[in-house]
Amino acid sequence: MEETVSFILAKACERRSATVCVANVHMVMEAYDSSAYRDQLNAADLVVPDGMPLVWLLRRMGLPMQERVAGPDLMPRLCAAAAAAGIPVGFLGGREHVLRAAVQALRNITPNLDVAFIHAPPFRPLDEAEDVALVERINASGVAILFVALGCPKQERWMHEHRGRVDAVMVGIGAAIDFVAGATPRAPGWMQRRGLEWAFRLASEPRRLAGRYLRHNPRFLWLTRRLPEAAGVTSNLLPEVGP
């Protein structure tokens, strides 16, 4: 977590356009199924493991000290560090009322947080003129860290397409907005540590998540059995594999 926060702050201080992906099993399996999406993730400046299954897998592959960097934990930590450094942040995505509730919750934790941009875009693709206008608004706001909550795989694609156009470090945090806002309950700590957060989320949102978990989780378990112990990993999270 400390390395992730330091990495993002360093890029933000340099006013670098960069992308940071917070990966879970869903994201990895989407990348397994789509070579284009996999290339987008592998082109990110940083990919960190959000879920414990990825942490355990990376440890097995030769990174015994790997820790979890969960979005709902990263966002308040990064906001506190940004406030201490005088770095303005922004938020893009989510439902309007949930987005503003999350921002208020973060301000309650870090009163001196400088939020320079908040926008909940419509749930449809933007046309070219709308996209250009959005980028201009983001850059004019002066944000150096932009939290992007458009959901997987949309947010990673959006960040990849806007790398070099948005003058900020873009951090894909997905459902972390809902957790921080209190709109979605989060699993108890013991379930998080044991890799059971998915079960808690499934029980909380069965209609939305059942299809995703039934499709991705069994395949993830089966496919990762092929990976050898201590195989070694590169700076990118995702190996060049596919169906």
Buried (B, 14 or more C-beta within 10 A) or exposed (E): BEEBBEBBBEBBEEEBBBBBBBBBBBBBBBBBBBEEBBEBBBBBBBBBBBBBBBBBBBBBBEBEEBBBBBBBBBBBBBBBBBBEEEBBBBBBBBBEEBBBBBBEBBBEEBEEBBBBBBBBBEEEEEEEEEBEEBBEEBBEBBBBBBBBBBBBBBBBBBBBEBBEEBBBBBBBBBBBBBBBBEBBEBBEEEBBEEBBBBEBBBEEBEEEBEEBBEEBBEBBEEBBEEBEEEEEBEEBBBBEEEE
